[in-house]
Amino acid sequence: MYNAFMSIKMKNNIKKLNKNLLFVGLAMLLVGIISSCDKMDAYKKFTKEGEISYTGKLDSVKINSGRYRVLLNGLFLADPKVKKCVVYWNNRVDSIVIPVTRTTNVDTLKLFINNITEGVQNFIIYTYDNAGNKSIPVYRTGRVYGDRYQSTLTNRGINSAFTNESGVSTIEWGGMDRVSGVFATEMIYTDNSNVEKAVRIPIDVNNYIIPNFKEKGTIKYRTLFLPDTLSIDTFYTAYENMYIPKFSKIDVTSTYLKNAGANVTFSSINANRWGILNDWITSPSVKNASGFGGYEKRSNVGFISLEAGWGLPNVTDGKIYQTINLPAGRYRLEIVMNDFNAGGSRYLTVAEGTSIPNVANITSSSIAFSNLESKLLNFNLDQAKQVSIGFAANLTGTSSTGMYAKIASVRLYQINFL
């Protein structure tokens, strides 16, 4: 009896539970429907005037930087309803309105926006139709340059400028950091017909010959900069003036150097080819032909010689030089090369003291140096000094290949400017 009663009671409770769950479910469904209706009513409240309408935005927008201004570029593509374009910047404090007249084609917008503060500027662009409907915003960032950028610019330096004895006027320009935006130098000069000429010299030109320059004249020059690749404005340094002196050179070889050629002489020779030079100091590594070297006889003519290979050992820190005393002044060392092939490290050098540096130290320990194949070395002494002048080389070779340089003569000139 007890079990039957309990079973009936449990069945009644389950029925009641099911009824309660059904009631709760219906209530939740009703709440969901009411809530959904409220949301739909809310949407209707915001769209009671009709559906939201957007005009076509300005396309392909690009901002070109400039001096206290930018150039805005863009395209109007498909939407014929666009009647105006509004551009904001400076955190929306400043703006400009541009009337738009559409055609059946793709229309282009090119707009200069002037009097903008220097620095990075953020631009927001909308288009509107006649009903006041606007496009989604277009965001762009532009850069504006001004006096702050201008103050960082410097004129390109000139390492040397002169008119030589043949009447050719040459300027050797100094190097500049390309990060600054430098791209050219502008120069004004007077030619031999007294006509003023203006030329633009690209920044990658280091040595420039002034065409038909009037001797002992003055040039006026300034340097040009584009702060970035999108800039519409060129920045200039102030003009500087420079006098171009007349160059002359006096051969002082016989006064200071001995056995400088042509047809240099030897103090001793082996098998009528390799020898040891008179009056030059020759390092042991150059004497690689069984103790002879630095001199070579070719067709009965003597040459200063550096050679390795074809059976001759490599030349390491090979040196041939003379030590002399020179007064203060400008000098030029010129050589005549009889024969030369590529490879190795070969230098003309002038160094203070009684020796020339090892090859690894040529650039840091020389008064001046140049690659041997240039055949020319200019140097200045601000006071009288003992200096060593000559050649330094590292050469390698095998039994079938090698490296060499054969110098016919050496000339030392004192340079004067008039």
C-alpha positions in Angstrom: 0.0 0.0 0.0 2.8 2.4 0.9 4.6 1.8 -2.3 1.5 2.2 -4.4 0.7 5.5 -2.6 4.2 6.8 -3.1 4.2 5.9 -6.8 0.9 7.7 -7.4 2.2 10.8 -5.5 5.4 10.9 -7.5 3.4 10.7 -10.8 1.2 13.6 -9.6 4.4 15.7 -8.7 5.9 15.0 -12.2 2.7 16.2 -13.9 2.8 19.4 -11.8 6.5 19.9 -12.6 5.8 19.5 -16.3 3.0 22.0 -16.1 5.3 24.5 -14.3 8.0 24.0 -16.9 5.5 24.5 -19.7 4.3 27.7 -18.0 7.9 29.0 -17.5 8.8 28.3 -21.2 5.7 30.1 -22.5 6.5 33.1 -20.2 10.1 33.3 -21.5 8.9 33.0 -25.1 6.5 35.9 -24.5 9.2 38.0 -23.0 11.4 37.3 -26.0 8.7 38.3 -28.4 8.0 41.5 -26.5 11.7 42.3 -26.4 12.1 41.7 -30.1 9.2 44.0 -30.8 10.8 46.7 -28.6 14.0 46.4 -30.7 12.1 46.7 -33.9 10.3 49.7 -32.6 13.6 51.2 -31.5 15.0 50.6 -35.0 11.9 52.3 -36.5 12.5 55.2 -34.2 16.0 55.8 -35.8 14.8 55.1 -39.4 11.4 56.8 -39.3 12.6 59.1 -42.1 13.5 56.1 -44.2 16.6 53.9 -44.8 20.1 55.4 -44.1 21.7 56.6 -47.4 25.4 57.0 -48.0 27.1 58.9 -50.9 30.1 57.4 -52.7 33.3 58.2 -50.9 36.4 59.8 -52.4 38.5 57.1 -53.9 42.3 56.5 -54.4 43.2 59.3 -51.9 46.8 60.4 -51.7 48.3 63.3 -49.7 51.5 64.9 -51.1 53.6 66.8 -48.6 54.7 70.4 -49.1 55.9 73.6 -47.4 53.2 74.6 -45.1 50.7 72.9 -47.4 49.7 69.6 -48.9 48.2 68.4 -52.2 45.1 66.2 -51.8 44.5 63.8 -54.7 41.5 61.6 -55.2 38.9 60.2 -57.6 35.1 60.5 -57.8 34.1 57.1 -59.3 30.5 55.9 -59.6 28.2 58.1 -57.5 26.7 60.9 -59.6 24.9 62.5 -56.6 28.1 63.9 -55.0 27.8 67.7 -54.8 30.5 68.6 -52.3 33.6 67.3 -50.5 34.6 68.4 -47.0 38.1 67.9 -45.6 38.9 68.2 -41.9 42.3 68.4 -40.2 43.9 69.7 -37.0 41.6 67.6 -34.9 38.6 68.9 -37.0 39.4 72.5 -35.9 40.2 73.4 -39.6 38.2 72.4 -42.6 37.6 73.2 -46.3 34.5 72.7 -48.5 35.0 71.9 -52.2 32.0 72.1 -54.5 31.8 69.1 -56.9 30.3 69.0 -60.3 30.2 65.4 -61.5 30.5 64.3 -65.2 29.7 60.9 -66.7 33.4 60.0 -66.4 35.7 59.4 -63.5 36.4 62.9 -62.0 39.7 63.9 -60.4 40.2 66.0 -57.4 43.5 67.9 -57.0 43.3 70.3 -54.1 46.1 72.4 -52.5 45.4 73.0 -48.8 47.5 75.9 -47.6 48.7 77.5 -44.3 48.9 74.2 -42.4 51.1 73.9 -39.3 54.3 72.0 -39.8 54.3 68.4 -38.7 52.2 65.2 -39.2 48.5 66.0 -39.9 45.6 63.6 -39.9 42.9 64.3 -42.6 39.2 63.2 -42.6 37.3 63.4 -45.9 33.6 63.2 -46.5 31.5 63.6 -49.6 27.8 64.9 -49.6 24.9 64.9 -51.9 22.2 67.6 -52.1 20.1 65.9 -49.4 22.9 66.2 -46.9 23.7 62.5 -47.0 27.4 61.9 -46.4 29.8 59.2 -47.3 31.7 57.0 -44.8 34.9 58.9 -43.7 38.2 58.5 -45.5 41.2 58.8 -43.2 44.7 59.8 -44.5 47.9 61.1 -42.9 50.1 63.7 -44.5 53.4 65.4 -43.6 53.9 69.2 -43.6 57.3 70.8 -43.7 58.4 74.3 -42.8 61.1 76.4 -41.0 61.9 73.6 -38.6 62.9 71.3 -41.5 64.6 74.2 -43.4 66.8 74.9 -40.4 68.4 71.4 -40.7 69.6 71.9 -44.3 73.2 72.8 -45.1 74.8 73.7 -48.4 76.9 71.1 -50.1 80.6 71.4 -49.4 83.4 71.9 -52.0 86.6 69.9 -51.5 88.5 71.8 -54.2 87.9 74.1 -57.1 90.4 75.5 -59.6 91.1 76.2 -63.2 94.1 74.1 -64.4 96.9 75.1 -66.7 94.9 74.0 -69.7 92.0 76.3 -68.8 89.7 73.5 -67.5 87.7 74.5 -64.4 86.8 71.7 -62.1 84.9 71.4 -58.8 85.2 68.5 -56.5 82.0 68.4 -54.5 81.9 67.0 -50.9 79.6 64.1 -50.0 76.2 64.5 -48.3 73.8 62.3 -46.3 71.0 61.3 -48.7 68.6 60.9 -45.8 68.3 64.7 -45.7 66.5 64.6 -49.0 69.3 66.3 -51.0 69.1 65.6 -54.7 71.1 68.4 -56.6 73.2 71.5 -56.4 72.3 74.6 -58.4 75.1 76.7 -59.7 75.3 80.1 -61.4 78.4 81.3 -63.2 79.6 83.6 -66.0 81.2 82.1 -69.1 83.9 83.4 -71.4 81.3 85.4 -73.4 80.2 87.2 -70.2 76.9 85.3 -70.3 75.4 84.2 -67.0 74.7 80.5 -67.0 72.7 78.3 -64.5 73.3 74.6 -64.2 71.8 71.9 -62.0 74.3 69.2 -60.8 72.9 65.9 -59.6 74.0 64.9 -56.1 75.7 61.7 -57.4 78.2 63.9 -59.5 81.3 64.4 -57.4 83.6 66.0 -60.0 82.1 68.6 -62.3 83.8 70.5 -65.1 82.3 74.0 -65.5 81.7 74.5 -69.2 83.5 77.5 -70.8 84.1 79.1 -67.4 85.5 82.6 -67.3 89.0 82.3 -65.8 89.4 83.6 -62.2 85.6 84.0 -61.9 83.2 83.5 -59.0 80.4 80.9 -58.8 77.2 81.2 -56.8 75.7 77.9 -55.6 72.9 76.4 -53.4 71.7 72.9 -52.6 68.3 71.5 -53.3 66.2 69.1 -51.1 63.0 67.1 -51.4 62.1 66.1 -47.8 60.3 62.9 -49.0 59.3 61.2 -52.2 55.8 62.7 -52.1 56.9 66.3 -51.7 55.6 68.9 -54.1 57.9 71.6 -52.9 61.7 71.9 -53.2 63.7 73.4 -50.3 66.8 75.4 -51.0 69.8 76.5 -48.9 70.9 80.2 -49.2 73.3 80.9 -52.0 77.0 81.0 -51.3 79.7 82.6 -53.4 83.1 81.1 -54.2 86.1 82.3 -56.2 87.6 79.8 -58.5 91.4 80.4 -58.7 93.7 79.7 -61.5 95.8 76.6 -61.0 99.4 76.3 -61.9 102.0 73.6 -61.1 105.8 73.8 -60.9 107.8 70.6 -61.5 109.9 70.2 -58.4 110.8 66.5 -59.0 114.5 67.0 -59.4 114.7 69.2 -56.3 113.3 66.5 -54.0 113.3 63.1 -55.6 116.1 61.0 -57.1 116.0 58.4 -59.8 112.4 59.3 -60.7 112.6 58.2 -64.3 112.0 58.0 -67.1 114.4 55.0 -67.4 115.2 54.5 -63.7 118.5 53.0 -62.8 119.5 50.0 -60.6 122.3 49.4 -58.0 122.5 45.7 -58.9 120.8 43.4 -61.3 120.2 39.6 -61.7 120.2 37.9 -65.1 119.7 41.3 -66.8 116.0 41.6 -65.7 115.3 42.0 -62.0 117.3 44.5 -60.0 117.4 46.7 -57.0 116.5 50.4 -57.5 119.0 53.2 -56.9 117.9 55.8 -54.3 114.6 54.1 -53.4 114.0 52.0 -50.2 112.6 48.7 -51.3 111.1 46.2 -48.7 112.2 42.6 -48.7 108.8 41.2 -49.9 109.2 43.2 -53.2 112.7 41.6 -53.7 111.0 38.3 -54.5 113.2 37.3 -57.4 115.9 35.6 -55.3 116.7 38.8 -53.5 116.2 41.1 -56.4 113.1 43.2 -57.3 111.6 46.6 -57.4 113.4 47.3 -60.6 112.8 45.6 -64.0 114.5 46.1 -67.3 112.3 45.9 -70.3 113.8 46.4 -73.8 116.8 48.1 -72.2 114.5 50.6 -70.3 114.3 50.5 -66.5 110.9 50.6 -64.6 109.8 50.7 -61.0 108.3 47.2 -60.6 105.8 45.5 -58.3 105.0 41.9 -59.3 103.9 38.5 -57.9 103.1 35.2 -59.7 104.5 33.3 -62.6 107.0 31.8 -60.3 107.5 34.8 -58.1 106.3 34.7 -54.4 103.4 36.8 -53.2 104.1 40.4 -52.2 102.8 41.2 -48.7 103.1 44.8 -47.5 105.5 45.5 -50.4 106.9 49.1 -50.2 109.0 51.3 -52.5 109.5 54.8 -51.3 111.8 57.8 -50.7 112.0 60.0 -47.6 112.4 63.7 -48.2 111.9 67.1 -46.5 109.2 69.3 -48.0 108.2 72.9 -47.2 104.6 73.8 -46.5 102.5 74.0 -49.6 100.2 72.2 -52.0 101.6 69.3 -53.9 100.7 66.8 -56.6 102.3 63.4 -57.3 101.8 62.1 -60.8 103.0 58.8 -62.2 103.3 57.4 -65.7 102.2 53.7 -65.8 103.9 51.5 -68.4 101.9 48.4 -67.6 99.3 47.4 -65.1 96.7 44.7 -64.4 93.8 44.4 -62.0 93.7 42.9 -58.6 95.4 43.1 -55.2 95.8 46.3 -53.2 98.0 49.0 -54.6 98.4 52.5 -53.4 100.2 55.8 -53.9 100.8 57.3 -50.5 102.4 60.2 -48.6 103.0 59.7 -44.9 104.8 61.7 -42.3 108.1 60.2 -41.1 110.7 57.9 -42.4 108.5 55.1 -43.8 105.1 54.6 -45.5 102.4 52.5 -43.7 101.6 48.9 -44.2 98.7 48.3 -46.6 96.1 47.8 -43.9 97.1 51.2 -42.3 97.3 53.2 -45.5 93.9 54.9 -45.0 94.4 55.8 -41.4 98.1 56.6 -41.3 98.7 58.5 -44.5 98.7 62.3 -45.1 97.1 61.4 -48.4 96.6 58.3 -50.5 95.0 57.1 -53.7 94.7 53.9 -55.7 97.7 53.3 -57.9 95.6 53.1 -61.1 94.4 56.7 -60.5 98.0 57.8 -61.3 97.5 61.0 -59.3 97.7 62.1 -55.7 97.1 65.6 -54.3 98.3 66.5 -50.8 98.7 69.6 -48.6 101.3 70.3 -45.9 100.4 73.1 -43.5 104.1 73.3 -42.3 107.5 71.9 -43.4 107.7 68.2 -42.7 109.8 65.1 -43.3 107.6 62.8 -45.4 107.9 59.5 -47.2 106.4 59.2 -50.7 105.9 56.0 -52.7 104.0 52.8 -53.3 102.5 50.1 -51.1 101.0 46.8 -52.3 99.7 43.4 -51.6 99.9 41.1 -54.6 99.2 37.4 -55.2 99.8 35.0 -58.0 100.3 31.4 -59.1 102.6 29.7 -61.5 100.3 30.7 -64.4 98.8 34.0 -63.2 99.9 37.1 -61.3 99.6 40.8 -60.5 101.9 43.6 -61.5 102.4 47.3 -61.9 105.2 48.9 -63.9 105.9 52.6 -63.3 107.9 54.5 -65.9 108.3 57.8 -64.0 107.3 59.7 -61.0 106.7 63.5 -61.0 106.3 65.8 -58.0 104.7 69.2 -58.6 104.1 72.2 -56.3 100.7 73.7 -56.8 100.0 77.4 -56.8 96.6 79.2 -57.1 96.4 82.6 -58.6 
